[in-house]
Amino acid sequence: MAVKKYVIRLSAAERKRLSAFINSGKRSAQLVTKARILLKADVSDAGEGWSDSQIAAALDTSIANVERTRRQLVEEGVEAALVRKYNPSCAPRRIFDGAAEAKLIALACGPAPEGYARWTLSLLEQKVVELNIVEKASDNTIGRTLKKNTLKPHLKQQWVIAPEANAAFVAAMEDVLDVYQRPHDPKRPLVCFDETSKQMIKETRTPIPPAPGRKARHDYEYERNGVANLFMMFAPLEGWRHVKVTDRHAAVDYAHALKDLPDVHFPDATKIVLVQDNLSTHTPASLYAAFAAAEARRLVERFEWHFTPKHGSWLDLAESELGVLASQCLDRRIPNKEKLIKEVAAWQANRNKQCAQADWQFTTEDARIKLKRLYPQFQ
C-alpha cells in the first residue's frame, strides 16, 4: 500500500470546529462534504482514519475530491479548506459590459417605439440585438440590469414643472415665502385656501369585511352618484382647519365659503392673511359676482391677498392638508354627499382637537440656492 503524502491529524479544537461547521447554520453542500472528508480522514486517536476509497463511497464523492481536500488542509489549514474560492475562469461572462450597459440605459430612458406607450423588457430585448449592442440577451438579463441601476422605464410620475428663469414665478413665490416667515399674530391669522372634488360611489354588492389572512373585498362593479366639491380653509399656525362641502365650485360657491372666514370663523381678526392658488375663481371678483358692491368691498378689505405662482401650487399649505384629508378620510368609496359631510366633519373635529399644525421650513434664502434655475440670471 502506498504511503499517503498528505496525512490528516486533527487536534481536538479542529475536530470541534469541523463538527460545529457541519451541525450549525446554513452551509454550502460542497463545503459540508469537505468537512466530513476531513473528519473521516483524521488518523488521530479520536479520528476514524478511513481510506480515500472508503470516504468517497460513504460520502458519494470522487477520490480526486478527497485527495484535493487532504492537500488543502495540510498546505493551507482548516479555515482555508472551509471557504469556497472564487475562480475567475468559472464566472459567467457578462452580457452587458460597461459600454453596453450605458447604451441600454440610454435606450430605456429614450422615447418608446412608435405605437407603444412605454418600453417593455421584450421590446428592449429586440432593440439591443437590432442595434448590435449585444449579440443576444434575455428579458431577465435586461430586467436585472435595469433593476441594478434603479431604472423603471414602465413608470412615470406626474409633477408640477416650474418654468425656468421666470420673474413672475419667483416674485409670487418669494411673496408667499415671506408671508410664511411672519410671526404668529392672532389679530392677523394666516389662512391658506384650496379646493378639490370627490366622486360619490355607491356599492352594488355588499363588501366582505377583512378577516385574519384576508383583505377586505369590494366588487369591481360600482355606481357613480355625482361629484361633490370640498373647500379647504387651513390656518397652519392655529392648528385649525375647516372643510366646506358644496355641490359646485363656481365663483359664487367660492365667495360664500370665503365670507365664512371673517364672519364666522375669525370675527375678531382685523385682517385675514389669505394664501391661495391662481385658480380663475380665486379672485376678489368672485365676491362681486355673489354679493352687492358694498358687501363685496367690505369682504375684500377683510383680507390681505397673496397668490402662489402658476405651476407653484405646492406653496399653498392648504394643498398639503387636502393630501392628508385624501389619505386619511377620502381614500374609499363614499356613497353620497350626506355621508361625505358626516365623515369629513368627524375627520376635521379630530384633527382640530389634536391642533395639528404645519411646520414650514423652506425660506426665501433656501429658494435662492436650491431653486436657482427658476431665477433670471444676470451677468
VEXPA-218113 format. One record per residue (C-alpha): residue in three letters; x, y, z. Coordinates in steps of 0.02 Angstrom, whole numbers, plus 50000, padded with zeros to 5 digits. Example, Ala and Ser with C-alpha at 12.3 -4.5 7.8 and 13.67 -1.06 7.14 Angstrom:
2
ALA506154977550390/SER506844994750357/
END
This chain:
379
MET500005000050000/ALA500665017049950/VAL501055029250089/LYS499895044350093/LYS500805060450055/TYR499515071250145/VAL499085063650314/ILE497665071650413/ARG497955072650601/LEU496715084550683/SER496795092150856/ALA495305091750973/ALA494945110250934/GLU494985106950747/ARG493785092250762/LYS492625102950867/ARG492705116850736/LEU492285104750595/SER490845096750690/ALA490095113850729/PHE490275118750546/ILE489265103550493/ASN487905104550626/SER487525123250637/GLY486935136250514/LYS486605135450327/ARG488125129150234/SER488575125150056/ALA488385106250023/GLN490115106349944/LEU490935113650099/VAL489975101950216/THR490625087250115/LYS492405093650133/ALA492195094950322/ARG491545076950329/ILE493025071250224/LEU494245078850347/LEU493395070650497/LYS493375053650412/ALA495205055050356/ASP495835060150529/VAL497125047350591/SER497235054350768/ASP496605044150917/ALA494885052350903/GLY494785050250714/GLU494205036050604/GLY495685035550484/TRP494695029850333/SER495505027150163/ASP495095038250015/SER494045024849932/GLN493035021850091/ILE492715040550112/ALA492235042549927/ALA490995028249937/ALA490225033950102/LEU490025052250053/ASP489595049249870/THR491035059549805/SER492585056449699/ILE494275050349760/ALA495055065449674/ASN493995076949782/VAL494585067749939/GLU496385069749885/ARG496175088449849/THR495375091150018/ARG496805082150107/ARG498075092650017/GLN497155109050051/LEU497075105650238/VAL498925101150251/GLU499525115850147/GLU498285129550196/GLY497415124550358/VAL495635120950416/GLU494925138350384/ALA495525138650204/ALA494755121550173/LEU493045127750229/VAL492975143050113/ARG492425142049933/LYS493725150349823/TYR493245161749680/ASN493795155149512/PRO493785168649378/SER493785155749239/CYS492145148549304/ALA491235165249318/PRO489885168049186/ARG490305180649052/ARG489395197149073/ILE488175200548931/PHE488135219248966/ASP489845226548999/GLY490065244749046/ALA489825251848871/ALA488365240448826/GLU487525243848992/ALA487655262648964/LYS486855260748792/LEU485445250248866/ILE485095263548999/ALA485085277448867/LEU483895267248760/ALA482705263748906/CYS482685282248951/GLY482275287448772/PRO480595287848684/ALA479715271248657/PRO479495264248480/GLU478045270848376/GLY476425262748427/TYR476965259448607/ALA476665269948762/ARG478225263748851/TRP479695251848836/THR479405233748888/LEU480755220948926/SER480365211348766/LEU480485227348662/LEU482165231548740/GLU482745213648711/GLN482365215248525/LYS483105232648509/VAL484805229148590/VAL485075214848468/GLU484435225048320/LEU485655239248362/ASN487105226948388/ILE487325232348568/VAL487455213948613/GLU487345197948512/LYS485915190948616/ALA485015194848778/SER483525188948878/ASP482175199348958/ASN482755192649127/THR484515199249098/ILE483845216249043/GLY482685216849193/ARG484125213249314/THR485195226649232/LEU483825239749245/LYS483475234749425/LYS485315236349469/ASN485275254149403/THR483595257649492/LEU482835261849323/LYS480975258649295/PRO480515264049118/HIS478755257049140/LEU478355270149273/LYS478075288649261/GLN477615302149386/GLN476515317349370/TRP477445332749427/VAL477195351449429/ILE478635357549323/ALA479025375749361/PRO479615387249220/GLU481445391549220/ALA482115409449233/ASN480355416249259/ALA480225432849351/ALA478345431549381/PHE478555414349462/VAL479935419449583/ALA479055435849628/ALA477475426649683/MET478485412849766/GLU479525424749871/ASP477945434249920/VAL477165418349990/LEU478785412650072/ASP478945429350162/VAL477155427750224/TYR477565410550297/GLN479025418050394/ARG477965430750486/PRO477735428050674/HIS476045422050736/ASP474795436250757/PRO473035431350819/LYS472355447850753/ARG473025443950578/PRO472845424950561/LEU473635416150412/VAL472355405650317/CYS472755395050164/PHE471325391050044/ASP471145377049915/GLU469835365549844/THR469635347949774/SER468235336449717/LYS467635319149769/GLN466705306749659/MET465255298749752/ILE465245279849727/LYS463885267749784/GLU464205249149808/THR463165237349700/ARG463565222449811/THR463895221449997/PRO465775221850031/ILE466575207350126/PRO467475213550283/PRO469295208750316/ALA469735193050412/PRO471365185550475/GLY472425181950322/ARG471165190050202/LYS470965208050145/ALA469285216950134/ARG468435213649967/HIS467465225949860/ASP466615221349699/TYR467345228549539/GLU465635234949489/TYR465045251349565/GLU463775265149535/ARG464285283349512/ASN463225295049616/GLY463795312749573/VAL465265323749621/ALA465465334949774/ASN466665349449795/LEU467695352349953/PHE468375369450003/MET469845367950124/MET470215382550240/PHE471795379250340/ALA472605390450471/PRO474315382050492/LEU474895392150643/GLU473235389950733/GLY473145371150705/TRP471395373950634/ARG470545368550475/HIS468765368850407/VAL468095359350257/LYS466515365250172/VAL465635352850057/THR464645360249911/ASP463795353949754/ARG464825365149639/HIS466435375049634/ALA465815390449543/ALA466335408249588/VAL464775410549695/ASP465155394849797/TYR466935400949823/ALA466305418149878/HIS465125410850009/ALA466505399450077/LEU467675414450088/LYS466355425050175/ASP466295412350318/LEU468105415950364/PRO467885433850431/ASP466035432450479/VAL466005415350563/HIS467735408150597/PHE468805423650631/PRO467595437750677/ASP468865446350792/ALA470265447150664/THR470725464350599/LYS471285456550435/ILE471495438650372/VAL473105434850278/LEU472455423850135/VAL473585412450032/GLN472825403149885/ASP473245396849711/ASN472895405049544/LEU471255396449503/SER470165407949396/THR468795409149529/HIS470005412849672/THR469955431749650/PRO469075446649731/ALA467975447449576/SER467045431949636/LEU466435441749788/TYR465675454849672/ALA464825440749574/ALA463995434349733/PHE463605449949837/ALA463095468049816/ALA464535480049787/ALA464565486849965/GLU464595469550044/ALA465875463249919/ARG467015478149957/ARG466835475150143/LEU467405457150121/VAL468835461750004/GLU469515473550136/ARG469475459950269/PHE470825450250175/GLU472645452750134/TRP472765443649967/HIS474255432749918/PHE474325420749770/THR475505406349735/PRO476345406949562/LYS475635397349416/HIS476325379549421/GLY476795382949602/SER475265377049698/TRP476415366449809/LEU476725382749903/ASP474915382649965/LEU474875373650132/ALA473015370050108/GLU473525358449966/SER474585348350087/GLU473125347450209/LEU472005341350069/GLY473275327450042/VAL473075322350224/LEU471185322750206/ALA471275312050049/SER472385298650128/GLN471535298050298/CYS469705300550254/LEU469285300850068/ASP470265285550011/ARG468725274349999/ARG467025273049917/ILE465815285849990/PRO464025283849925/ASN463265301249941/LYS463515319249993/GLU462695316850165/LYS463925302950209/LEU465365313450143/ILE464885328350252/LYS464755317150406/GLU466435308650377/VAL467365324750335/ALA466635333250490/ALA467245318850601/TRP468985319650524/GLN469025338550543/ALA468485338050726/ASN469815325250771/ARG471165334550675/ASN470715351150759/LYS470665342550929/GLN472465337150900/CYS472865355150849/ALA473885348250704/GLN474975362250637/ALA476125364150487/ASP477985366950517/TRP478555376050359/GLN480465377050350/PHE480795382350169/THR481325400650163/THR481715413650029/GLU483585411150061/ASP483365392450032/ALA482405395649870/ARG483785406749801/ILE485015392449823/LYS484015376649789/LEU482895384049653/LYS484205394949571/ARG483695389049398/LEU481995397449419/TYR482775414649439/PRO483265425849292/GLN485155426449276/PHE486185442349259/GLN487985444849206/
END
